[in-house]
């Protein structure tokens, strides 16, 4: 993502324990800090719903479309993701 879009100003995610741990115990916190990326945790039910819908959509649609495309290897999946799925999804 950073190579294609640049460094984001912030990352918006739910309060899942992989994100909402003490900053010193999560190695990703250091990377975010060094890159100047703000971590925003969704705390309200409405915000959590937005994140949940996005993840569910990506998980359901991506797997279904990858099956239709016939991708079997990691390289085929990555090529489909970057060349076809993400550009269409982002439109």
C-alpha positions as CSV (number, residue, x, y, z in Angstrom):
1,X,0.0,0.0,0.0
2,X,2.8,2.4,0.9
3,X,4.5,1.8,-2.5
4,X,1.3,2.4,-4.4
5,X,-0.5,5.1,-2.4
6,X,2.1,6.6,-0.1
7,X,2.2,6.7,3.7
8,X,-1.3,7.3,5.2
9,X,-1.9,10.0,7.8
10,X,-3.8,7.6,10.0
11,X,-5.1,4.0,10.2
12,X,-8.7,3.5,11.3
13,X,-9.5,0.1,12.8
14,X,-11.6,-1.6,15.4
15,X,-10.5,-2.1,19.0
16,X,-9.5,-5.7,18.4
17,X,-6.8,-6.9,20.8
18,X,-4.2,-7.1,18.0
19,X,-4.5,-3.3,17.7
20,X,-5.6,-2.1,21.2
21,X,-2.7,-3.2,23.2
22,X,-0.2,-1.2,25.1
23,X,2.0,0.7,22.6
24,X,5.2,-0.8,23.9
25,X,4.1,-4.4,23.6
26,X,2.9,-4.2,20.0
27,X,5.7,-4.2,17.4
28,X,3.4,-2.5,14.9
29,X,3.1,0.5,17.1
30,X,6.7,1.3,16.6
31,X,6.4,1.2,12.8
32,X,3.3,3.5,12.9
33,X,5.2,5.9,15.2
34,X,8.3,5.9,13.0
35,X,6.2,6.6,9.9
36,X,4.2,9.3,11.6
37,X,0.9,7.3,11.2
38,X,-1.8,7.9,13.7
39,X,-3.7,4.9,15.0
40,X,-7.5,5.6,15.3
41,X,-9.5,3.0,17.2
42,X,-13.2,2.7,16.4
43,X,-14.9,2.7,19.8
44,X,-18.6,3.5,19.0
45,X,-20.9,0.8,17.8
46,X,-21.5,2.7,14.6
47,X,-17.8,3.0,13.8
48,X,-17.2,-0.7,14.6
49,X,-20.0,-1.6,12.2
50,X,-18.3,0.3,9.4
51,X,-15.1,-1.5,10.0
52,X,-16.9,-4.9,10.3
53,X,-18.8,-4.4,7.1
54,X,-15.6,-3.4,5.2
55,X,-13.7,-6.5,6.4
56,X,-16.7,-8.8,5.8
57,X,-17.1,-7.4,2.3
58,X,-13.4,-7.8,1.5
59,X,-13.3,-11.3,2.9
60,X,-16.4,-12.5,1.2
61,X,-16.0,-10.8,-2.2
62,X,-12.3,-11.3,-2.5
63,X,-12.5,-15.1,-1.9
64,X,-15.4,-15.5,-4.3
65,X,-13.9,-13.5,-7.0
66,X,-10.5,-15.2,-6.6
67,X,-12.2,-18.6,-7.0
68,X,-14.0,-17.4,-10.2
69,X,-10.7,-16.1,-11.5
70,X,-9.1,-19.5,-10.9
71,X,-6.2,-18.3,-8.8
72,X,-4.5,-21.1,-7.1
73,X,-1.1,-19.8,-6.0
74,X,0.0,-16.9,-3.8
75,X,1.5,-15.2,-6.9
76,X,-1.7,-15.5,-8.9
77,X,-3.8,-14.2,-5.9
78,X,-1.5,-11.2,-5.4
79,X,-1.6,-10.4,-9.2
80,X,-5.4,-10.6,-9.2
81,X,-5.6,-8.5,-6.0
82,X,-3.4,-5.7,-7.3
83,X,-4.2,-5.7,-11.0
84,X,-8.0,-6.4,-11.0
85,X,-9.8,-6.6,-7.7
86,X,-8.5,-3.5,-5.8
87,X,-8.7,-1.1,-8.8
88,X,-12.3,-2.2,-9.4
89,X,-13.2,-2.2,-5.7
90,X,-11.7,1.3,-5.1
91,X,-13.7,2.8,-8.0
